[in-house]
Amino acid sequence: MNRSIYSHHIVTDADGHRVIIIYDQNGPSCKTVTNDADLVLQDVRDAVAKTNFDEATAVIYRDSESIFDGLMMSARDQTALFYSIGETDENRAVVRAIQLARGTHEKRPTQEPM
């Protein structure tokens, strides 16, 4: 199966919080971003420059079912960890991701690396 096909961009809110947003393009015969998350995060980190990636408040993605959830890179082994946002609207997902990152709500990974 081929690597996932995705696009990404960065948004910055009025307070300067940067959120990297990844969109799964649902390529035929390709992995989803969810199933290719380790490599997608590494690719995006390289594409936006390590400094921009590390200084981003959050990374979110819209999965193949059009639901936004969060991704973070494990400091221990650089694998992808997921956390629930559960929004279908990009703006609401960005606000929620910033709230979670700032500690307004508890953020817990929903999938541990294998």
C-alpha positions as CSV (number, residue, x, y, z in Angstrom):
1,M,0.0,0.0,0.0
2,N,1.3,3.5,-0.9
3,R,2.0,6.3,1.6
4,S,-0.8,8.6,2.5
5,I,-1.6,11.6,0.4
6,Y,-2.2,14.8,2.4
7,S,-1.9,18.5,2.4
8,H,-1.1,20.8,5.3
9,H,-1.1,24.5,6.3
10,I,-0.5,26.6,9.4
11,V,-3.0,28.9,11.0
12,T,-2.2,31.5,13.7
13,D,-4.8,32.9,16.0
14,A,-5.0,36.4,17.4
15,D,-2.9,35.4,20.4
16,G,-0.1,34.0,18.2
17,H,-0.9,30.3,18.7
18,R,0.1,28.4,15.7
19,V,-1.7,25.2,14.7
20,I,-0.5,22.9,11.9
21,I,-3.4,21.4,10.1
22,I,-3.1,18.2,8.0
23,Y,-5.8,17.1,5.6
24,D,-6.1,13.5,4.6
25,Q,-6.7,13.5,0.8
26,N,-8.0,9.9,0.8
27,G,-5.8,8.8,-2.1
28,P,-6.8,5.6,-3.9
29,S,-4.8,2.6,-2.8
30,C,-3.0,4.8,-0.2
31,K,-2.7,4.6,3.6
32,T,-4.8,7.0,5.6
33,V,-3.0,9.7,7.6
34,T,-4.1,7.8,10.7
35,N,-2.3,4.7,9.5
36,D,0.8,6.6,8.2
37,A,0.9,9.1,11.1
38,D,4.5,8.5,12.1
39,L,5.9,9.3,8.7
40,V,3.4,12.1,8.0
41,L,4.5,13.9,11.2
42,Q,8.1,13.5,10.2
43,D,7.4,14.8,6.7
44,V,5.4,17.8,7.9
45,R,8.1,18.6,10.4
46,D,10.7,18.6,7.6
47,A,8.4,20.7,5.3
48,V,7.6,23.4,7.8
49,A,11.1,23.5,9.3
50,K,11.8,21.9,12.7
51,T,11.6,25.2,14.5
52,N,8.1,26.0,13.2
53,F,7.0,22.5,14.0
54,D,8.4,22.5,17.5
55,E,7.0,25.9,18.3
56,A,3.5,25.1,17.0
57,T,0.9,25.1,19.7
58,A,-0.7,22.0,18.2
59,V,-0.9,19.7,15.2
60,I,-4.4,18.5,14.1
61,Y,-5.5,16.4,11.2
62,R,-8.8,15.8,9.4
63,D,-9.1,12.1,8.9
64,S,-10.7,10.1,6.1
65,E,-14.1,10.5,7.7
66,S,-13.7,14.3,7.9
67,I,-13.2,14.4,11.7
68,F,-10.5,16.6,13.2
69,D,-8.3,15.0,15.9
70,G,-4.9,15.8,17.3
71,L,-1.5,14.4,16.7
72,M,1.6,14.8,18.7
73,M,5.1,13.3,18.4
74,S,6.3,11.2,21.3
75,A,9.5,12.8,22.7
76,R,10.6,9.3,23.7
77,D,10.7,7.6,20.3
78,Q,9.3,10.1,17.7
79,T,6.2,8.1,17.1
80,A,2.7,9.6,16.6
81,L,0.3,9.8,19.5
82,F,-3.4,10.7,18.9
83,Y,-5.8,12.7,21.0
84,S,-9.5,13.3,20.5
85,I,-10.9,16.6,19.3
86,G,-13.9,15.2,17.5
87,E,-14.8,18.3,15.5
88,T,-15.9,18.5,11.8
89,D,-15.3,22.3,11.5
90,E,-11.7,23.5,11.1
91,N,-12.1,26.7,13.2
92,R,-13.7,24.8,16.1
93,A,-11.0,22.2,15.9
94,V,-8.3,24.8,16.1
95,V,-9.9,26.5,19.1
96,R,-10.3,23.1,20.8
97,A,-6.7,22.1,20.1
98,I,-5.4,25.4,21.5
99,Q,-7.5,24.9,24.6
100,L,-6.2,21.4,25.1
101,A,-2.6,22.6,24.6
102,R,-2.9,25.4,27.1
103,G,-4.3,23.1,29.7
104,T,-7.9,24.3,29.6
105,H,-8.9,20.7,29.0
106,E,-6.8,17.6,29.8
107,K,-5.1,16.1,26.7
108,R,-4.5,12.4,26.8
109,P,-3.2,10.2,24.0
110,T,-5.8,7.8,22.8
111,Q,-3.3,5.4,21.1
112,E,0.0,4.4,22.4
113,P,2.8,3.4,20.0
114,M,3.2,-0.3,19.4
